[in-house]
Structures are given as C-alpha cells and as structure tokens.
C-alpha cells in the first residue's frame, strides 16, 4: 500500500479496519484481565475435525523434513475429513514438486549416510532448534513455492509438539499453570481464522532473584490472515504469594511493527508501561489487575498520519464474601486520543468506562464462564452431544448471575477537515440490570446524554454563508423488566431440538409446531415491560434554508407493559415545541404539538391459536379461524380501552385540543362506549391554515357542521368552539348535552330500539 493514511480518510474499508483492528489488539494486551477472557484456544476433540487437524500437522512436519510425497498424502487425508480450500490449493502446488522429487531420487548419486539430510522446504527465515532427544519446535511453515502470480504459497499454521515438563517445585508448577492459561486466552495460530496468536509455546522458566521470568518470543497477533502486530518479546516477572496466588508483572516490546502481506505499513510505539496483577489458580482468573500505558502511537511508514494516545488505564478486582457472593469492578480510561494527517484531524480529551457485576458462588460462576467461552469458541465444530452440557451450563450461569451496572463518559471531541469543524462537549451513559432477590426478575434501566454538539462548515468562494448547526442535548432513556428465567429453559429448548431430530419427517413437523409454539409462548411471556424515549433539546440550523431553523424540544417515546393478569398496555408519546423557520406561509406551521396515546386492557395474544397442529399442516383457513374466534372472544371479555389524552396541535394563531376515551363494552348497544372532547381556538384561523394546504370544499362543510354543534365562547380574547360528545350504553350520541343520535343513526332514532346504525 502506497498511501495508507490517505486511504483511511477516503474510507478505504480494508485499511481502516486493519489499523483500527491492530489498535484494538494493542490495547487488548492491557485489558486481557478484565474478568472475562474474550477468546480461548481450544484443543480439538476426537471428532473428524480433530483428526483432520492432526493429519494436517503431520503433513506439515513431513513437508518441513522435505518429504513432500508423505506431506501430500497426509494433506489429502485431512481434506477428505474436513474441506480446507487453502490446504487443497497447497496440495495442487506441491504435487508437481513431488513428481520432480521422485525423478531426482531415481538418478541421485549415493551419499554418505552420516551426512545431514537436506531440507529443501525449510525457508532460511525459519530457525529450528532441536534439543537432543526432542522433535524440532515446529513454527509457521512458509514453503518457498510461488504461484503463477508470484505470490507465496499460503503458510500452514502448526501447533508445536508437547514437550514433557518437569517443574522444579510447586512454584514452577504454578507458573506453568498461569502461563499456559494466559496463552490460551488467544486462539492458537490458524490460517483460516480472523484472529490468532503466534508464540513460543515451549517456553522456559528462569529464576531471577526472588522472581521468575518467562519470555514469549515471538508474540505476534495475526489478523485477517494478512496482517500482523508483533508485540514480542513479551516478558513476565512472576512471584508466588501462596499455593495458588501469583503476583504478575508483564512487559511488551516498546515498539511493534504492523505488517500487511509481509510488508511493514506502520509502527506501534509504547512510551511507558506498567502491568501488574494477582492471579488465582483456583479461580483461573485475576483477583486484581492494574494496567497503565503511556504515550502510545501508531504512525505509518510514510509518516502521512499519526494516531496517538497519552495514557491508557485499566484497573479491576474481585471481592468475595464468605457466603460466596462476589462482585467484579472494572474501570478503563483513555486520555488524549488524537489523530493527525494532512487533510483532517480529530481528538478526544478522555473516554472512561466502568462495569460492576455481581453474582453468587464465585468459583462455580468463573468455571462456567471459562467453559462456555471455550466451547463457544468452536461452536461450529460441536456435535449434539457436546452442545447438550452447554445448554445446562447456560441455565446454571444465568441463575448465578445477579446483574451489573455500567457507565461511560466521553469528554471534548473535536474533528477538523476540509468540510468544516465539529465538536461535542460530552457523552454520558448509565445503565444496568439488577435481579430482584425475592422474585428473580431482571430490572433494566438506562440513561444517556449527548451534550453541546456544534458543526461549522468552512466558508469558500462558492459559499459565502456556510452552514452551522448547534444542538444542546440529545437524551436517551430506557427501562424494562423480565420475569425470572426458568431454571432449565435452555436445556428444555435443546431437548426439543434433540427429540425433533429423532422423529420421522411426517411426525417432526407436527412436533416442531406444537413444541415450538409452546416454547415461543414461554419465552415471550418472560418479557414484562419496556419503555424508551429519545429527546432533542435546543436545535439551531443556520444557512441551510433562507431562514434559520430552530427547535426548542422534541421527544419520541413508546413502551409496553403486560400487566399483572389485568390486561396489557402499550403507549406512545410524541411531543415538540418551539419549531420555527420552515419556509411555509406565515402562521401555517404548527410550532408545538403532542400526541399521547395509550391502549390498555389488551387481552393475552399468546392463546389465539388453540391447535398448533394447524401450523404444521399449513392449514391457513384453520389458523385464521382460530385467531378470529379466539381473538373475538378475548376482545369481548377484555374491556379493551383506547385513551388519547393531553393531545394538541398549536399554531401561532390557533390551536386544536383533543381527548378521546373509548372502551369495549359487550353489554352496550354498539359493543362500546366512549367520550370525545374537542376544543378549537380561533376556528376561522384554523380553517384558513388548513385551506393553505388543500382547497377541498369538504373543509368548509366540516367547519360548518362543527360550528353548528359546538358551544362557542370567548376566552382570553380568543374564540373557542367546544364539542363534548359521548356514546352511552344505550347507543345514544350526546353532544354538549343534546341527543343528536338521529344525525348519526337515523334508523335507531326512528325505531327507538337498538337498530343497526345506518351505513
């Protein structure tokens, strides 16, 4: 790549992902102890994938020794068990070499048996140290063959052979346990993986004064097969503080090259670093950690752009009570993040975050978490037998988890480019989930704010009046609740899947419909309530239109609550005020408005299908019949109520206010009763406003009827027409105290009975 940072600013996705991914990897090593390892290396089991992997490794060793025919044979056996396009491509490239090797063998002169055997497929860049009596430590094999385009044959990732270890004592045994655990936080080297680690897994332990030292060299992160970040050598200084406690200090290389396809593109530098932690073998995790990195920077080799970070801090620890209840507290901070290049730059003063999680039975919880991460890391390879215990682990994990609280804060963001300058004073986010001790319910809450955003477009010869935007605040709120999880929910789901696979196809569909419908109802019934709101405060946009546009406040909210056996509720609220500046006729734009709608006493919709077998049969007529019959029955018994309250639309010189209450009532004449309250301020002005949008003659007729029915009064210098209407149980329509049923239902008025309304 010739201009990497320029490509970044031009939104070249591949390089942008690479640089950001590598930066994430750089800070990952400082955050490796955040109480929840993100990745786990996994030893393959005895299934076909494991056998294929073993055969691939055997082939790689043979190739390294120069036995290409044996290598190809092993590779073929491997791909027969598990398809591997890269390995198949390598086989195609090696086969001509095998034929050539056979021909050379046929005419080769006799050699001294004691002479060293040639290794034509070991590149000079690969160093192979062979301790006496041991197999060579196999590293990444990079065969020298080139394809037709001159590109090297893709390397094969090889797991090194296990070397027998003989710890000198309990302290070294503890150090081996920690170092192996740490290495297994990263996926083992894999040419097909998106992220993996290349390192020396046959490390040694050296005594240095009162401490021990372990050096992992190389320590290289492989990203997307093509990119690498060489952070090694990584050095540990370790000091046992008890049978199962180990004090840990760690140091990375002060500079780490970033390469793509073997070419160095950028360099990561670390000015200062301080890693310390206390590792607990019984929990296989850190009890506490403290990370402090200073003066980090990434700069491309052409020095066209530089990303820097003054300080990275990560601290955390776990406390445990005698009862087994535990709390994990993790805090992270980034200070003075900046990016500078020729056409743009941005900066952030600080980003801070904190998570506090809690639960019960610390040891078992961590065991489950580690086991689940290990299994999820190879989810696509798992058999049904291996998935089964995972479901039970998830059930147990959720029972032991009590909840968390979290916070995040960003301060002083700024961005400058050729287009203009943008700033954001701060972002604050708060949230959490808490399990109620008495009921087991999970209660969720969140609150966030984006404060004081500005954008000022740069002026130019073509644009003398640049656009500017000022926004004081965006607010986010949310809360909800979920019922206690059944103790065997995931195991029950898996049992259904397992049983489904054993059934005859004719029976399987019926079983899936019935069990799936039952499980679906069970899962949906867990969700008790949720509500959310987004609000905007004090917006001003200048020079985008002939006149500035301003908005004092706007908000949109919605939610639901299933209720406690009394019917559910859904609600929505739209509200705004202070809207000005739209290029429309004077006084014709509503400057404020609100709609508050609530639908309550909603019947349970999970019981509309009484015979799930209809789903399996695909009998839509039967399904529709069940939904109609069950839905109508539930509706008639529910008392479903629609309430439109505190609703209005306000224009500069007129206003509409509306309230509506309607309720299903099976004993009433028309199966419902209700009331309506309408007030029109300055109705003639309202008619003029509506006619600016439409010349429909129906507007004049509608206002004529409203005027005839309304009670007109003068209030505060304004003419106000009011209509207070109701539909009573007998089917009568009363407006402002007058029976006007004949205007709406003439047949009923003529008979004096509950006749059907006229169409």
PyMOL commands that set and color helices and strands:
alter all, ss='L'
color gray80, all
select helices_A, chain A and resi 4-9+13-28+48-64+68-81+85-107+170-183+362-376+379-381+384-400+489-502+505-524+605-607+613-617+620-638+683-693+698-709+741-744+746-751
alter helices_A, ss='H'
color red, helices_A
select strands_A, chain A and resi 195-199+205-208+211-216+219-223+227-230+234-240+245-251+255-260+263-280+285-300+305-320+326-341+345-359+401-416+420-435+442-457+468-482+527-542+549-561+568-577+592-602+641-650+655-664+672-681+711-715+718-727+733-735+738-739
alter strands_A, ss='S'
color yellow, strands_A
deselect
rebuild
show_as cartoon
